[in-house]
Amino acid sequence: MSQTLWNRTLTWSGAVRRSVSRVGWPATDKDRAAAMISSLFLHIHPARVSRHVLKPAYTCALGLIAGVLFVVLSVTGLALMLYYVPYPPEAYRSMKDLQFVVTFGIVLRNMHRWSAHAMVMVVFLHMCRVFWTGSYKPPREFNWVVGVLLLLLTLGLSFTGYLLPWDQLAFWAITVGTNIAAYAPVVGDQVKFLLLGGHVIGPMTLLRFYVLHCVMLPLAMLLLISLHVWRVRKDGLSGAEVHAPAAEEVAGVFPPSTKTYGLMALSKRPRTSVEARDPNDDVFAWPQLLYRELLVALAVSVALHVVSLVFMAPLEEMADPTRTPNPAKAPWYFLGLQELVHYSALVGGVIVPTLLVLALLVVPYFDRGKAGAGQWFAPERRVANAVFTTLAVIFAGLTIIGTLFRGPNWAWVWPWK
Amino acid sequence: MTNDRVPPGSVAEKPERPDRVRRSMFVIGCIGIGAATAGFLAATVRFLVPNVLYEPSRRFGIGPPTVFPPGAVTFLPDRRLYVFNGADGFYSISSVCTHLGCNVKRGGPGFECPCHGSQFDENGQVVQGPATKALAWYALSLSPHAQLVVDLDQPVNPEFRLRA
């Protein structure tokens, strides 16, 4: 009797488990491949990947790290929202509460702050990697455009988040930033008025930046990240084509395949033919790709925790519109712009950034040759790489000058003096 | 799956010309939807423009003329304004840097901006960039209660003086 009851219970619990996940814990390659395809959370991966693109030296995992940082920022940001009041001066007091009253509040805030800085850096480096490996070449032109939009969204999220602590640092960085927007021709003043919700930075501005930072921009970001990753999934990681050996090399070992996929007739994307791919070139995404991803996510998480426990996020005294700190600096990633703005607000604040963004957006449609795609610093792409590197170095140099070499009244100082 | 199969017998039939009435109705419908979308977008933009600003008034009293000692400059930090009581009358100059909105400070003969290093002379004219526009001058007037009143919506030339 009890034996029957036990068996029934087992059958019942097995049925419950199968209702959640139709396959059990996969034991074979075939089952794992099936799991990759059938799971909502795993199917952004292919079942098999080229082992060449798995090499850490090729992608440096920068896109993945940016994605992990976005998840960390979403989670910590949601937690911080539970204590944050988007109205001055309570906004500043809630920052103080997070620092001194809320258990683990300071760790969350530190983590949010440092992840945001790291994300700007990582997204920029990811862009450099994609350029230097020529990965925006056809068919991936549009995904590069999506990537540029994601870079802009990252900067927008950082900028709107910068005001929320409502301290002197925040207030004056946003004062400088929104006044740059006012230099835009024709609509500049109206854009500034809409952004601030008035003539001066006040409660209305804080509320607008709060809603942009917590809802609108993250949703836009989520949408574009989905598109970005989906297209990577559809086009495959760049570089796999370069390493796919020619058909004749393989033909001696494997009989010419007559295999086709039913949906290939519908799929318009360019693809390497099944015959041309060396089966030994591909490895199963589970475990080869999946475990590497988990390892990177773990490393990022550990690094963020260590940094957040050691270094405190800055919080100056409460915002005071009557007192400008000297020097007043924008967030570090805008200090390259601020350095340009120091020479001319219109040229440095509007014309140069607009031209840079436009150039980034159209570059895959002008640089269309396929030569040199999928490898680092291909000799065929010497000119393109030289131009891009020069611009990137100039921008990084300006940022470093603005951060370290500028003191009171924006005069030159030596950081070691 | 069978929708795209052509039924036998219909192959030879010539396609009819589109019905003119139905086609024009379709165009009118498209224009209507387009107009409605444009109106919706315009309404959204207008919604974002606040009608009431919970800001300090742009026109405000700063006290009787006697509180400003003759020949001296008074800085009103919460109004971001310098008030001068010169030999030929009162005048006021904004402390908002025309470059990117930082507060200029008294320095040298005129004003200096801490953010990007602009310098202005004692009349607010640009001495050194990056600012390209002079500091704003605002109209002063005397209220019936003998108060000095500043109007931020009324910029004036550097010749402006109020005799009080």
Interface residues (C-beta under 8 A of the other chain):
Chain A: W172 T175 V176 T178 N179 I180 F193 L194 G197 G198 H199 V200 G202 P203 M204 P321 T322 R323 T324 P325 N326 P327 A328 Q338 V341 H342 Y343 S344 A345 G349 P408 N409 W410 A411
Chain B: L48 V49 P50 L53 Y54 E55 R58 P77 D78 R80 H99 L100 G101 C102 N103 K105 E112 C113 P114 C115 H116 G117 G129 P130 A131 T132
